[in-house]
Amino acid sequence: VPGGFPDGDAFFTYLRDTFDVLYRDGQEGRPRMMSLGLHGRLAGRPGRTAALERFLDYVGTHSDVWVATRADIARHWRTNFPAHGVLRSKW
């Protein structure tokens, strides 16, 4: 089975169950992050695309959740936690 999921439902169930555990932990005062890397060869399959759409709809029904791209996260950190001084590479 390519990527370990026989169909879109299994992929959705994995995403939802992972999110539910992390969301519950966050509600208990321990903020969590779920990182989802999507490679086109695996996630670009129609069944998985549909599962991802269902998952994002599911996440949207929860409060206090930030769905962000890598660029969104980088901007957040640069704005809220700016570097002090100039960092230079040795190379």
C-alpha positions in Angstrom: 0.0 0.0 0.0 1.7 3.3 -1.1 2.2 5.5 1.9 0.7 3.1 4.4 -3.0 4.0 3.9 -5.2 1.7 1.8 -7.8 4.4 1.1 -8.9 7.9 1.9 -10.9 6.9 4.9 -7.9 5.4 6.6 -5.9 8.5 6.0 -8.7 10.7 7.3 -9.1 8.6 10.4 -5.4 8.8 11.1 -5.4 12.6 10.8 -8.6 13.0 12.9 -7.4 10.7 15.6 -4.0 12.4 15.8 -5.6 15.9 15.9 -8.1 14.8 18.6 -5.4 13.6 21.0 -3.3 16.8 20.4 -6.4 19.0 20.7 -7.3 17.4 24.0 -3.8 17.9 25.4 -4.0 21.5 24.3 -7.3 22.0 26.2 -5.6 20.7 29.3 -3.1 23.6 29.2 -0.4 21.8 27.2 -0.4 23.5 23.7 0.5 21.1 20.9 1.4 21.3 17.2 0.5 18.9 14.5 2.8 19.1 11.5 1.5 17.5 8.3 4.0 17.1 5.5 2.3 16.5 2.2 4.4 15.0 -0.7 2.6 15.3 -4.1 3.3 11.7 -5.0 1.3 10.5 -2.0 -1.1 13.3 -1.0 -1.8 14.2 -4.6 -4.0 11.1 -5.1 -7.7 12.0 -5.4 -8.8 9.9 -2.4 -6.2 11.4 -0.1 -7.0 14.9 -1.4 -10.7 14.3 -0.5 -9.6 13.0 2.9 -7.5 16.1 3.5 -10.4 18.4 2.6 -12.6 16.5 5.1 -9.9 16.8 7.7 -9.6 20.6 7.3 -13.4 20.9 7.5 -13.2 18.9 10.7 -10.5 21.0 12.2 -12.5 24.1 11.3 -15.3 23.0 13.7 -12.9 23.4 16.7 -12.0 26.6 18.5 -8.5 27.9 19.2 -6.8 26.2 16.3 -4.3 27.8 14.0 -3.9 26.2 10.6 -0.7 27.7 9.2 1.7 27.3 6.4 5.5 27.2 7.0 5.6 30.8 5.8 2.9 31.8 8.3 4.8 30.2 11.2 8.1 31.9 10.1 6.4 35.3 10.0 4.8 34.7 13.4 8.2 33.9 15.0 10.0 36.8 13.3 7.3 39.2 14.5 7.0 37.9 18.0 10.5 36.7 18.7 12.9 38.8 16.7 16.6 37.9 16.7 18.8 40.1 18.7 21.9 41.3 16.8 23.0 40.0 13.5 23.5 36.3 12.9 26.1 35.5 10.2 27.0 32.2 8.7 30.6 31.0 8.8 30.2 29.9 5.2 
